[in-house]
Structure formats: C-alpha cells, structure tokens
Amino acid sequence: MAVSSAPGKVYLFGEHAVVYGEPAVPCAIERRARVEATRRSDSRVRVHAHDLYLNGFSVEYAGPADDRPTVATDQSVLDLGMRYIDGAIDRARDLADQPEVGLDVTVESDLPLGAGLGSSAAVVVAGIDATARELGVELSSKEVANHAYRVEHEVQDGEASRADTFCSATGGAAKVEGDDCETIDAPNLPFVVGYDGGTGNTGELVAGVRALREEYDFAADTVGAIGDLVRRGERALDAGDVDELGRLMDVNHGLLSALGVSSRSLDAMVWAAREAGARGAKLTGSGGGGCIVALDETEDTPTALGYTPECERAFRAELDTEGVRQEDG
C-alpha cells in the first residue's frame, strides 16, 4: 500500500490569462487530497472516492460509466471528477509498464470539488504519486507535476495550464508562464477562503473566455491587462507589500468579471470581505461559483463571510511549502 497527499491552491493573480501564455501566481494551501493505492491480485480497478464535497455525498464506484451512481449534484461535475481519478491511475500504470494491473484506490479530500481550489490537480498529483510508488516507480515532484498536467490537459480538452498541477506538486508560491514554471519566495500570507457551496466547469468557462477573446478586441486586451497586473504583483510579492497585493487582487477580480467568469455569489463574498476590511479579495480558479480568496490577518473577514448568505463556509488557509508528500498508511 502507498499513500500520498497533495495540496490545493489559491490564485493570487492570473487565472484564465495563464491559458494564453500570460504569467500567473498560484499559492499552495494546506488543505489536501489524499490517495491510497493498493495492488490487487486480479486485474480489476476499484475506486472509493470519499468526501469529495459533492453536496454532502460520498461516492463509490467500480466498473464502466453506466454502472456509476447518480447523486444529488451536477452529474457533469461528478463525471469530470471521476475522469481525473481514472486518468491518474491510467497514467501511473503506463509509467510502470503495467497497464492491466489491478488496484484498490481510495480518495479523500479536504477540497471542494470544482470550486477553484485545485481539487482536481491535487487528486491527480497524489493519485499518480501513490499509484506509481505502489507499482515500484519513484518520481520527483517535477516529474509528478508534468504527468499530472498531461492528465488535466486531456480531461479538459486541451484547455488546462500547468499552474495547478505544478503548484500542487511542488508547494509554496509559483510563477507559471506558458510551459515555464518556477517556485518563488512568498511570505505566509493571511489567506481567508469563502466557499459558496457551488461548482464551476473549468473547461466550459475557459472555452467561454476563449470565444469572447476571439470575438472582441477588448477581451483580448483584458487578458493582456491581467498579465501586466501579474508582473506588478510579482514585484509586490517580492517586496512583501501586502497592501499592494490586496489592491491588485481587487483589480484582478474586476478584470475577471469583465470576462464573464464571476457570479452573483462570488461577487457577494468579495464585497463582504472588502467591506470587512480585507486588504483585497477576488475569485480564485475558473469561476462560475466556488471560492474567493481574501487577505486579512484579523477575524473580521471570516466573521463577515460567516454572516453572508451566499457563503456556505469560510476558513483560513496557511501557505503549504511541501507539495506532494508520502503519508503513513
């Protein structure tokens, strides 16, 4: 049996624009997905996916797609989550040159599925690492990141960036620009996350921005403006200027809203955080529902979000510096 875990992430800046080669700065957070892989004596693969925040349901499945359960959540989100898990297992089996080996795989996660915290990347990273090790293959964190990106790229029909999988595999803060990824220094920023209980379909949202960008010059300019903002944000991060980081987060949210990827609930949580005195607040991830991230070292923002009807839960999130790691079974 091999067990691995990997962290989720929040975006300080740059989601969506990163798909077009602009820079982005994701930060790993100490909320994790955990995958346990055990070789079987037969060729069957059985996956237990517990506590994936599917409106309170746990999911267990084995066999072909028509045997999979229907639960009280968006079936497309459920199917997408299963594709990530299946992709990670298949990738690891191919790396071990054992494509027909049987496995029992258990997935647990602290991260809401499809909510902008990199849950899919964390599951894929941990899944590849645990399954590969169970099959006798040791991978570096950067190798895991590369293979995990390939899985996300396929599942998301070519619309994925390397940001989520690199950040989850390596930990800390990262700068991602095209295929170039590097870890960068960052203080332990006072992240507060608000979650509206919803999900967004990353592939559909990315495709929507692409269509808007192709139709309107202003949308292409907006994507470029996000890239310029990220470069300024890197300088603020290097200087430890939290006030400037917050101001830039506010602007970034406005630009993402102009691209049509925010929502009423996300906007409500962003404004609740700002009115409570947060240094800055923005959606994180692909949008459409899910999570926002704010900077506030006081308890004012978590308290305000707790009283915001659109917010299902709020929590603090420490910067994770480890990335993917082996766990005790």
Secondary structure, DSSP 8 states (H G I E B T S, - for coil): -EEEEEEEEEEEE-TTGGGGT-EEEEEEEEEEEEEEEEE-SSS-EEEEEEEEEETTEEEEEESSGGGS---SS-HHHHHHHHHHHHHHHHHHHHHTT-TT--EEEEEEESS-TTSSS-HHHHHHHHHHHHHHHHTT----HHHHHHHHHHHHHHHTTT---SHHHHHHHH-SEEEEETTEEEEE------EEEEE-S----HHHHHHHHHHHHHH-HHHHHHHHHHHHHHHHHHHHHHHT-HHHHHHHHHHHHHHHHHTT---HHHHHHHHHHHHTT-SEEEE-SS-SSSEEEEE-SSSHHHHHHHT-TT-SEEEEE-B--S-SEE---
